[in-house]
Amino acid sequence: MERRCAPQSRHVPVLLKEAVGFLRCRAGGRYVDATVGGGGYAEAILEASAPDGLLLGLDWDQAAVDRVRSRLAPYGPRVFLVWASFDGLSDVLQWHGWSSVDGIVADLGVSSDQLDDPRRGLSFLEDGPLDMRMNRAQGVTAAQLVNTMPEEELAWLIRSLGEERFARRIAAAICARRRIRPFTTTTDLAQVVAAAVPKSADTRRLHPATRTFLALRLAVNRELEVLERFLGSALQWLKPEGRLVVVSFHSLEDRIVKRCFQSWAASCRCPRDVPVCRCEGRPLAKVLTRKPVRPQAEEVARNPRARSARLRVVEKLS
């Protein structure tokens, strides 16, 4: 029987040179790609840490793991791939017997493979089921949220996660339409959202449904909660002088990363109501990016999806 290989990824990694450069990969090092996606960062790390550096890759999308397994097959026993969300980093490292790592990279964006697959329901550019789950084996779908969530809660979700100023109008339009028939497809929802946005609104740069779709995706996958849990465990696994590189694509994600890195770098991390410092006044890490690294114009021209990327780096102290 003919063996069918997984299709090659179409995803273009963002800020690849910068991310791998900050990791300072070396032979014999151990590295984690916490969101392996299409395998672009993973492959670059393996090349930079040749001949014997090891790479552990995680992804909560099983299809992504299957694709990247084929891409990274030439690196043989240097690669370990796991179908798991990156907030499960501690469990995965313990299971593999790794006590520490030299570097971790996490790309928080949705891959082009996922966006361009209408079956995932992540894009309104092609008609597909209103799903949006990264891990399709669990969790509620976007259709379940828009068809059942009370109007006030839906408006709050679209406003807080999507930063959409017309959230109330959009939520009202969604609830009015679902009383007639439920939402099942991406284009159906996108049309209702677009009609709810005032004609006077400036929608030249973004489709009027962009922020609503973002909010639903973040909610379906609980992405901000997952990010906070990941950051809560990542630092402990780094060796002294090991580095954590995070690439975010949304202001809420970037804000979480920035505040977390700043807290690690603070001279005192005690709660404000504690009168005397109990943490010995020693920072845990050093922030290496005072401002986030942004893609150059040439990269954005080649890959427009890179335009909102922000890269931040922290180094663990002894």
Salt bridges, closest charged atoms under 4 A:
GLU43 OE1 - ARG71 NH2 2.86
ASP61 OD2 - ARG120 NH1 2.78
ASP87 OD2 - ARG229 NH2 2.85
ASP102 OD1 - ARG26 NH2 2.98
ASP102 OD2 - LYS239 NZ 3.50
ASP113 OD2 - ARG67 NE 3.88
ASP116 OD2 - ARG10 NE 3.98
ASP116 OD1 - ARG305 NH2 2.96
ASP117 OD1 - ARG119 NE 2.97
ASP131 OD1 - ARG133 NE 2.80
GLU152 OE2 - ARG168 NH1 3.25
GLU163 OE2 - ARG255 NH2 3.82
ASP188 OD1 - ARG177 NH1 2.74
ASP202 OD1 - ARG204 NE 2.86
GLU223 OE2 - ARG217 NE 2.84
GLU225 OE1 - ARG222 NE 3.12
ASP254 OD1 - ARG312 NE 2.72
GLU280 OE1 - ARG282 NH1 3.63
GLU315 OE1 - ARG24 NH2 3.59
GLU315 OE1 - ARG243 NE 2.88
